[in-house]
């Protein structure tokens, strides 16, 4: 398959580049963004059903980070992906666990809410005290100024 006159096999998605180089997804994305801003032909956007994704050339990745992984270790489309492990669980047990999680979140929410209410009350008391001090200071200012 080709795109923009280049073989797609020479270009890797970000996920493939992470496996190829051993670098983080964020590092590969930063590289792709930098190359795109520089107008490099080592990166190209590919339109998918979910939007655009970056494809980065193998040669550019090797030039930037060295050949950390040999292409033979790259997963191919022919390799089957392992099936996810399935753990049999009864619906009632799942609902019980979910209920416990929800109850825990609700309790934590109540604790946080109570803490905020207490802090708000403290702030309101502090504001009232400062307002009294300000009124007293203004009264004292006019008394000193007018001599009454």
C-alpha positions, 0 to 999 in steps of 0.5 A: 500500500502507498500513501503520498507515493511512499510505501506504508510499510516503511511508516509506523503508527505511534503505537508501533513506533513505541514498540520499535524504539522502546520510547514512550507514546508521548515522546513519539508524538512529540517527535511526530509533531516536531517533524510535521511542523518542520515540514519533514517527509519523515512523518505523515498524517493518515485519516482514519474513521476516528480522525488523523493519526501519525505515521513516522518513517522507520528510517527517521526513528532509527536516525533519532533514537537508533535501532533499539529494536530489530524489525524482526521483533515488530509485530506483523498483521499475520501474528494473532493477538492473544485473546483477553483472559476471561474470568467467569463472574456472576452478575450478582457478585459483579453488582455487589462489588459495584455497589461497594465501590459506589458506596465507598465513593459516596462516603468519600464524597460526603466526607469531602463535602463536610470538609468544604462546608466546615472550611466555608464556615471558617471563611465566613467567620473570618470575613465577618471578623475582618469586616468588623475590624475594617468598620472599627478602623474607618470609625477611628480614622474619622474620629482622629481626622475630625477630632470628635 
